[in-house]
Amino acid sequence: MTTLSGTPLLHRKIDLCFRHFDTDDNGFIDREDLLTLGSQLLSKFGEPVTSPKGTALMDGMTRFWDALVTAADQDGDERLTRDEYRDCMTGAFVESPEGFDTSFRPLAEAVCALLDTDGDGEVDEREFEAWQEVFRTAPENRADAFRKLDADGNGRLTVDELLAAIRQYYLSPDADAAGNWLYGAVA
């Protein structure tokens, strides 16, 4: 078990992600929310759902939902409250990092592949900010997030750097970790 489990920092980060996934702002996450988010990403990047990137993204969303609902849907209603989501993310990914690799990493890889529009293995600031817009990251935090993650200051994030930041966001107990900036300042 990591020292991050149950901390206010972890809760703030997970709650921020809950807002990303609750696309209809009804206070619950359900399968339709994740599919809507996937469709919004594909639309933002002009990628057809039937393309290899589109198929990978929507498959990643579906598999992530299946893992979430299996681990967290305590009342069997096929939707997750913020508390159910928080408990699931903590138990399935933070306390069991291998859960991150089996359930969350395929989705993260599909998102990164979509962001890398030219296939060069890198994501530029424009691509990063387009993703952040779909995820409803506050506009004033998008550029700061990119700069914090761009450790070498070259104006690009490799897909591997971005995947590492995503993993760090969910798993690092270090309050000063650059990955904590993935979606802007964690208030």
Secondary structure, 3 states (H helix, E strand, C coil): CCCCCCCHHHHHHHHHHHHHHCCCCCCCEEHHHHHHHHHHHHHHCCCCCCCHHHHHHHHHHHHHHHHHHHHHCCCCCCEECHHHHHHHHHHHHHCCHHHHHHHHHHHHHHHHHHHCCCCCCEEEHHHHHHHHHHCCCCHHHHHHHHHHHCCCCCCEEEHHHHHHHHHHHHHCCCCCCHHHHCCCCCC
